[in-house]
Amino acid sequence: MSQRNAIPWTATTLVVGVCLALVTLAMLRIHLRVQTTMIGYEIGHLKASEARLIETRNTLKMQLAKMTTQKHLQRIIQVNAPKGAPEGIFALK
């Protein structure tokens, strides 16, 4: 009689163990999908930030190009050149 009771107990334990393993795997899969989605959103935010930084860099490059044109530099020389100094010698403040 004790052998008969041992078989259903083992089968029940096996079924419960398999169910727990399946639930654990399902929860793990859900967790990984949520993490993947969160990382995707973070990548999107970083891409937007990168686009803003690239736009700022391009604007600064344009401003630098305007400031370093020969016409602009000649104006700086004329304004800052000491009186009586040879051409091309000036002091920047």
Contacts in CASP RR format, 6 or more apart in sequence:
PFRMAT RR
TARGET T0000
AUTHOR 0000-0000-0000
METHOD contacts of the structure
MODEL  1
MSQRNAIPWTATTLVVGVCLALVTLAMLRIHLRVQTTMIGYEIGHLKASE
ARLIETRNTLKMQLAKMTTQKHLQRIIQVNAPKGAPEGIFALK
66 72 0 8 1.000
76 90 0 8 1.000
76 92 0 8 1.000
77 88 0 8 1.000
77 90 0 8 1.000
80 90 0 8 1.000
80 91 0 8 1.000
80 92 0 8 1.000
80 93 0 8 1.000
81 87 0 8 1.000
81 88 0 8 1.000
81 89 0 8 1.000
81 90 0 8 1.000
82 89 0 8 1.000
82 90 0 8 1.000
82 91 0 8 1.000
END
